[in-house]
Amino acid sequence: MLRTFLQHHTAPTRRALPLSTAIVQILILSAILISGATRAEDIHVAAASNFTATMKDLTRSFEQETGHQVILSFGSSGKFYAQISHGAPFQAFFSADQAKPIALEKAGLAIPGSRITYAEGSLALWSAKPDFANQGEKTLVQRDFRKLALANPRLAPYGQAAMEVLKNLDQVDATRNKWVQGENISQTYQFIDSGNAEMGFVAAPQILKRGKITKGSAWIIPHELYNPIRQDAVILEKGKNSPATHELMEFMRSSRARKIIESYGYAAGAPDQSPKTTIKE
């Protein structure tokens, strides 16, 4: 009787087993697909050297929020433009100007509609020496210095802005033999900080903290002496189908990112800019 009872009641269980197994397999597969769709990514990003400290702070915040990992490379915007044009594996580019991201869009190397202005920079004439570069344009006109550092204007937008200042003050020819050119604005800062140049043109956020000069002396150059330094970022072709790259660009428009950018002395880009891009499935 017991054998008959067991046979009677266990047979349906054996017949139902394949169905329950299939359900479990479906649930496991669904979980894998969901986790795969939202898994953390590594993003390779090229960024202008003037934005080094700010970008590191921004990416720390982004990584904490999303779990993605941002691999940063810093340098001159001009060199990055050349590298991207020759196939460098960056997924996003944070330039120190607008011209290069626009050019990459036109060349089909950046995603149309993904470009945003993430910051606007300011230029300063700075010296590591106290009371040396705080006389405004008189500091340049009097020319009581041996070396004047500036970033290469062909590679660095801040170097181009420095050239505009010199032209507007009619000081190009008078100072030319004193120039020491850095490959980018970070190298230019190092020339001045090390004393290899008594003063030079740097990005104002490099020397300011909460609106005060952290070291030496400086003249914050009036904006009417150079064109606005609007810094644009763009998603590159290699980041087109990367959800994390699109998330990073969206994060740059958030109030959290804007507060970080402004805390470093930049004006943040317009919050209503929205990249109009889609990711192919």
C-alpha positions in Angstrom: 0.0 0.0 0.0 2.8 2.4 0.9 4.6 1.6 -2.4 1.3 2.2 -4.3 0.8 5.6 -2.4 4.4 6.8 -3.3 4.1 5.8 -6.9 0.8 7.5 -7.2 2.0 10.8 -5.6 5.6 11.0 -6.9 4.8 10.4 -10.6 3.2 13.9 -11.2 6.3 15.4 -9.5 8.6 13.7 -11.9 6.5 14.8 -14.8 6.4 18.5 -13.5 10.2 18.6 -13.0 11.2 19.7 -16.5 8.7 22.6 -16.4 10.0 23.9 -13.0 13.6 23.5 -14.3 12.8 25.5 -17.4 11.3 28.2 -15.2 14.4 28.4 -13.0 16.6 28.5 -16.1 14.5 31.3 -17.5 14.8 33.3 -14.3 18.6 32.8 -14.2 18.9 33.8 -17.8 16.8 36.9 -17.2 19.0 37.9 -14.2 22.1 37.5 -16.3 20.7 39.6 -19.1 19.6 42.3 -16.7 22.9 42.4 -14.9 24.7 42.4 -18.2 22.7 45.3 -19.4 23.5 47.3 -16.3 27.1 46.1 -15.6 29.8 48.5 -14.8 32.0 49.6 -17.7 35.5 51.1 -18.2 35.4 54.4 -20.1 38.4 55.9 -21.8 38.3 59.7 -21.7 40.6 62.3 -23.1 40.5 65.6 -21.2 42.3 69.0 -21.5 45.0 69.4 -19.0 43.6 72.7 -17.5 40.7 70.6 -16.3 42.8 67.9 -14.5 41.9 68.5 -10.9 38.2 69.3 -11.7 37.8 66.2 -13.9 39.4 63.9 -11.3 36.9 65.2 -8.7 34.0 64.8 -11.2 34.9 61.3 -12.1 35.2 60.2 -8.5 31.7 61.4 -7.9 30.4 59.7 -11.1 32.1 56.4 -10.2 30.6 56.4 -6.8 27.1 57.1 -8.2 27.2 54.6 -11.1 29.9 52.0 -10.4 31.5 52.7 -13.8 35.3 53.3 -14.0 36.7 56.3 -15.9 40.2 56.0 -17.3 41.5 59.5 -17.8 44.2 60.8 -20.1 45.2 64.5 -19.8 47.1 66.6 -22.3 46.7 69.4 -24.9 43.5 69.5 -26.8 45.4 69.8 -30.1 47.3 66.6 -29.6 44.2 64.7 -28.5 42.5 65.9 -31.7 45.3 64.5 -33.8 45.3 61.2 -31.9 41.5 60.8 -32.2 41.8 61.6 -35.9 44.2 58.7 -36.2 42.1 56.2 -34.3 43.0 56.6 -30.6 40.6 54.5 -28.5 38.9 57.3 -26.6 35.2 57.2 -26.1 34.7 60.8 -25.0 36.7 64.0 -25.4 36.6 67.0 -23.1 38.3 69.7 -25.0 39.5 73.2 -23.8 37.7 74.8 -26.7 34.7 74.3 -29.0 36.4 74.1 -32.4 38.0 70.7 -32.0 34.8 68.8 -30.9 32.9 70.6 -33.8 35.6 69.5 -36.2 35.4 65.9 -35.0 31.6 66.0 -35.5 32.1 67.2 -39.1 34.7 64.5 -39.7 32.3 61.8 -38.6 34.4 60.9 -35.6 32.0 62.2 -33.0 28.3 61.5 -32.4 26.1 64.3 -33.8 24.0 65.9 -31.1 26.2 64.7 -28.2 28.3 67.9 -27.9 27.8 70.0 -24.7 29.6 73.0 -23.3 30.6 71.7 -19.9 32.6 74.8 -18.6 33.9 78.2 -19.5 37.4 79.1 -18.4 39.2 82.3 -17.4 42.8 83.4 -18.1 45.3 84.8 -15.6 48.8 86.3 -15.8 50.5 84.6 -12.9 53.9 84.6 -11.1 55.0 82.4 -8.2 56.6 85.5 -6.8 54.5 87.7 -4.4 53.7 91.2 -5.7 55.2 90.5 -9.1 52.2 90.0 -11.5 49.6 92.1 -9.7 50.0 95.4 -11.6 47.6 94.5 -14.3 48.7 95.2 -17.9 51.5 97.4 -16.6 53.3 94.1 -15.7 53.5 93.3 -19.3 54.1 96.7 -20.7 57.0 97.5 -18.3 58.6 94.1 -19.3 60.6 93.8 -16.1 61.1 90.0 -16.6 63.3 87.6 -18.5 60.8 84.8 -19.5 57.1 84.8 -20.2 55.4 81.4 -20.2 52.4 80.6 -22.4 50.9 77.4 -23.8 51.5 76.7 -27.5 48.7 78.5 -29.2 48.6 75.9 -32.0 47.8 73.2 -29.5 46.2 74.7 -26.5 43.1 77.1 -26.5 44.5 78.8 -23.4 47.7 79.6 -25.4 45.5 81.0 -28.1 43.7 83.2 -25.6 47.1 84.4 -24.3 48.1 85.4 -27.8 44.8 87.4 -28.1 45.7 89.3 -24.9 49.2 90.1 -26.2 47.8 91.3 -29.5 45.1 93.4 -27.9 47.7 95.0 -25.6 50.2 95.4 -28.6 52.8 93.3 -26.8 53.4 90.5 -29.3 56.6 91.8 -30.8 57.8 93.4 -27.5 57.7 90.1 -25.7 58.3 87.5 -28.3 62.0 86.9 -27.5 61.0 86.2 -23.9 58.4 83.5 -24.6 58.7 80.0 -23.2 56.0 77.8 -24.7 54.5 74.8 -22.9 52.9 71.9 -24.7 49.8 72.5 -22.6 48.6 74.7 -19.8 49.8 72.3 -17.1 53.4 72.4 -18.4 53.1 76.2 -18.7 52.1 76.3 -15.0 55.1 74.1 -14.1 57.5 76.5 -15.9 56.3 79.4 -13.7 56.0 77.4 -10.5 59.6 76.1 -10.9 61.0 79.6 -11.5 62.0 78.8 -15.1 59.8 81.8 -16.1 59.1 84.7 -13.8 55.5 84.8 -15.0 53.1 83.5 -17.6 49.5 82.9 -18.7 47.6 80.1 -16.9 44.0 79.1 -16.5 42.7 81.1 -13.5 41.2 78.0 -11.8 44.8 76.6 -11.6 45.8 79.3 -9.1 42.5 80.2 -7.4 40.7 78.5 -4.5 37.4 80.0 -3.4 38.2 83.1 -5.4 41.6 83.7 -3.7 45.1 83.3 -5.2 46.7 80.3 -3.5 50.3 81.3 -4.2 52.4 84.2 -5.6 50.6 87.0 -7.4 48.3 87.3 -10.4 46.3 89.5 -12.7 42.9 88.0 -13.6 42.7 89.2 -17.2 39.5 91.0 -18.2 37.3 88.9 -20.5 37.2 91.6 -23.1 40.8 91.0 -23.9 40.2 87.5 -25.3 37.5 85.4 -26.8 35.4 83.3 -24.4 37.1 80.0 -23.6 34.1 77.7 -23.9 35.0 74.1 -23.3 33.0 71.5 -25.1 32.8 67.7 -24.6 31.6 65.2 -27.1 30.9 61.5 -27.4 33.3 59.9 -29.9 32.4 57.2 -32.4 34.0 54.6 -30.2 31.7 55.5 -27.4 28.5 55.5 -29.5 27.2 52.2 -28.1 28.6 52.6 -24.6 25.8 53.3 -22.1 28.4 54.4 -19.5 29.7 57.1 -21.8 26.3 58.5 -22.4 25.7 58.4 -18.6 28.9 60.3 -18.0 27.7 63.1 -20.4 24.4 63.2 -18.7 26.1 63.4 -15.3 28.1 66.5 -16.5 24.8 68.3 -16.8 23.6 67.5 -13.3 23.5 69.9 -10.4 26.0 67.8 -8.6 28.5 68.2 -11.4 27.8 71.9 -11.9 28.6 72.5 -8.2 31.9 70.7 -8.5 32.8 72.6 -11.7 32.0 76.0 -10.2 33.9 75.2 -7.0 37.1 75.1 -9.1 36.5 78.6 -10.5 34.9 77.7 -13.9 31.5 78.8 -15.1 29.4 75.7 -15.6 27.8 75.0 -19.0 24.0 75.5 -19.5 22.0 72.9 -17.5 19.4 72.6 -20.2 21.7 71.2 -22.8 20.7 67.7 -23.5 22.7 65.4 -25.8 20.2 64.0 -28.4 21.7 60.7 -29.0 20.6 57.1 -29.0 22.4 53.8 -28.4 22.0 51.0 -30.9 20.8 47.8 -29.3 
